[in-house]
Amino acid sequence: MSQALTPSHPRTRPISAGHLRAFEAVARHLNFRAAAEELSLTQSAVSRQIQSLEDEVGSALFLRHTRSVELTGAGTILLRAAGSALERIDAAVRQIRQSAGRRSVAITTWASFASMWLIPRLEAFQREHPDIDIRIDATDAAVDLATADVDMALRYAVPETIPAGAIRLFGEQLTPVASPWLLREHRIATLDDLAKVTLIEAGDAHRTRHLEYLTWQRWLDHYAPTPTGNARARSKARLSPQRWLYFNYASQIVQAALTGQGVALARMPLVAESLASGDLVEPLPSMRLDSPLVYWLVLAPRSKTRPEVKAFCDWLLREAERTRQAIGDLPDPDTVDHID
């Protein structure tokens, strides 16, 4: 049954914050016992805290059934505010503790870039700075650097969508790549030779603006243009490979190419090391395609002056310069920013 609270007059005094942690835990689990275990309290103690909070708010926050709990409308409103407030408080406390203890740098980026470019290089930074801890949050979700518990974001976007003050790391080109043993079996010297093999590409790129540059369709439109007809239909008609293989992540595309499953249209910055080592080969090196997408470093304003963040940025920019040299990227000076 629901618990009705009928205060005799509207309440105006701000609530005490002490019981919000219990409320957030119960709301997240929708279970008093699970919340109590998480908070290392007894179930009755959590129940009393929720009751006190409901008395202060002046409204029931949960509907208590025999074997379940659900949020009321008032509880839903409070959770939206309390959840984000507690996250901000926790982030502030972590920042305070970090400044008083070990030095650390927190980075947010997307999974493919973390696994293919950043992580393989991190050992070098750790050798130079063994006293700095690194935390990587690999997610495709946008992160607000003004509130999130991160010091910097590594992003992939066209210049017009990136915030002011972002630092250009490198641009990119798309190029066909394959394993050397696949090329020993299938000689690929011309565009028509691609019809003999499986082609690998990003499966969802056609649905996202700008990411169409990651597709064979765009590459074919550039290197084998036809005057009329639907672009995607033209591409499929003039190039009918043995089969198509689609993946959602760049790391999966490159892994499939490394294991000889087909020819991938790869992003040069992410495969430069594999090309240099010979694990991947460019069968058509004269047919690279420029992409409008750029790799960026964006710093959280509050983190710019911390010495450990400055040390990581200096190292990151040196690594980015090596990548630019490897792929022959010459950035527009107007797009390059500098750390204060």
Protein Blocks (a to p, Z undefined) as FASTA:
>chain_A
ZZddddfbdcfbdcdfklmmmmmmmmmnopaklmmmmnopafklmmmmmmmmmmmnopaf
bdcdfkbccddfklmmmmmmmmmmmmmmmmmmmmmmmmmmccdddddddfklmmmmmmmm
mmmmmmmmmmbccdddddfbdcdfklmccfbdcddddfklpcehiacfbdcdddddddfk
lmmmmccfbfklmmmpccdddfklmmpghjlmmpmklmmmmmmccfbdcfklmmmmmpcc
fbdcddfbfklmmmmmmnopaccdddfklmmmmmmnomaccfblmlcccdfbdcdddddf
klmmpmklmmmmmmmmmmmmmmmmmnopacdfklpccdZZ
